[in-house]
């Protein structure tokens, strides 16, 4: 089933949308998210340190992701040169495939939005991120499933530990 998604060909407009989800959890976007959370926390709660808890979530999840990728050592899917993509997400990937760090961080960020901000719509991004990462040959489907499950399994208890 992963190869079916790997080999999908879509129009340019749809690929641009898919690309946004594929890159949603990259470090540059994460910095923007934390700037927004910092401003929101400062204005609404008058608490400049509130953003440190979500930041701890991201850093702990990142550490667990990198350790798990190293221990499992699963290689990334082979790129099919016959399938044309406008964007090359795969060129930025240098580590192993399992688990998907982007799916893990999408689940983690959904937990952050739910528990800290009472905003449930972050859950909607998870399947789109998972699909996009498979679409760009970065992962197999099970890599993203394991990543999302790990994201919830780490983030929910972490919320209660930090609070």
C-alpha positions in Angstrom: 0.0 0.0 0.0 2.9 2.4 0.6 4.1 1.9 -3.0 0.6 2.9 -4.2 1.0 6.3 -2.4 4.6 6.6 -3.4 3.6 6.2 -7.1 0.6 8.6 -7.0 0.7 11.4 -9.5 -1.2 14.5 -8.7 -1.7 17.9 -10.2 0.5 20.8 -9.2 -2.0 22.5 -6.9 -2.6 19.4 -4.9 1.1 18.7 -4.6 1.7 22.1 -3.2 -0.9 21.4 -0.5 0.6 18.0 0.2 4.1 19.6 0.4 2.9 22.0 3.2 1.9 19.0 5.3 5.1 17.2 4.5 7.2 20.1 5.8 4.8 21.2 8.6 7.0 19.8 11.4 10.4 20.9 10.1 12.6 22.9 12.5 11.9 26.2 10.7 8.1 25.8 11.2 8.6 24.6 14.8 10.4 27.9 15.6 7.4 29.9 14.1 5.0 27.8 16.2 6.9 28.6 19.4 7.0 32.3 18.6 3.2 32.3 18.1 2.8 30.3 21.4 5.1 32.7 23.2 3.2 35.8 22.0 -0.2 34.1 22.8 1.0 33.1 26.3 2.4 36.5 27.0 -0.8 38.3 25.9 -3.4 36.0 27.2 -1.8 34.6 30.4 0.8 37.2 31.0 3.2 34.2 31.5 6.4 34.3 29.5 7.5 30.9 30.7 4.3 29.0 29.6 5.9 28.1 26.3 8.7 26.1 28.0 6.4 23.2 28.7 5.4 22.7 25.0 9.1 23.2 24.1 10.0 20.4 26.5 7.5 18.2 24.7 9.1 18.8 21.4 12.7 18.3 22.6 11.9 15.1 24.5 10.0 13.7 21.5 12.8 14.6 19.2 15.3 12.8 21.4 13.2 9.7 21.6 12.7 9.8 17.8 16.4 10.0 17.1 17.2 7.3 19.5 14.5 5.0 18.2 15.6 5.6 14.5 19.2 4.8 15.5 18.2 1.6 17.3 15.8 0.3 14.7 17.9 1.3 11.7 15.2 0.8 9.1 16.2 2.4 5.8 14.0 4.8 3.9 12.0 3.7 0.9 13.7 3.7 -2.5 12.8 6.7 -4.7 11.0 5.9 -7.9 12.7 8.2 -10.5 9.8 7.6 -12.9 7.4 9.5 -10.6 7.8 13.2 -10.9 7.5 15.4 -7.9 7.8 19.2 -7.9 9.4 19.2 -4.4 12.1 17.0 -3.1 11.5 16.4 0.6 13.7 13.3 0.6 16.9 15.3 -0.1 16.8 16.7 3.5 16.5 13.3 5.1 19.7 11.8 6.4 18.6 9.4 9.1 16.6 6.2 9.2 12.9 5.8 8.5 11.3 4.2 11.5 9.5 5.9 13.3 8.4 9.0 11.4 9.5 12.0 13.4 7.1 14.2 11.5 4.1 12.0 12.4 5.4 11.8 16.0 5.6 15.6 16.2 2.2 16.0 14.6 0.7 13.9 17.3 2.8 15.7 19.9 1.7 19.0 18.6 -2.0 17.9 18.6 -1.6 17.0 22.3 0.0 20.3 23.0 -2.9 22.1 21.3 -5.5 20.1 23.1 -4.1 20.1 26.6 -2.5 23.5 26.7 -4.8 25.5 24.4 -8.1 23.5 24.4 -7.9 23.4 20.6 -8.8 20.0 19.1 -8.4 20.7 15.4 -4.7 19.9 15.5 -5.8 16.2 15.3 -6.9 16.8 11.7 -3.3 17.5 10.6 -2.0 14.1 11.7 -3.4 11.9 8.8 -2.4 14.5 6.3 1.2 14.7 7.6 1.3 10.9 7.6 0.1 10.8 4.0 2.5 13.5 2.8 5.5 11.9 4.3 4.7 8.6 2.5 3.9 10.5 -0.7 7.4 12.0 -0.8 9.2 8.7 -0.3 10.3 9.6 3.2 8.5 6.8 4.9 6.5 3.6 4.6 2.9 3.7 6.1 3.9 1.8 9.2 6.7 4.3 10.0 4.1 7.0 10.2 1.6 4.9 12.2 4.3 4.0 14.7 5.4 7.6 14.8 1.9 8.9 15.5 1.3 6.3 18.2 4.6 7.1 19.9 3.7 10.8 19.7 0.6 10.2 21.8 2.2 7.6 24.0 5.0 10.1 25.0 3.1 13.4 25.0 0.0 12.5 27.0 2.0 11.2 30.1 4.5 14.0 29.6 1.8 16.6 29.9 0.8 15.2 33.3 4.5 14.9 34.5 5.1 18.6 33.5 1.9 19.8 35.2 
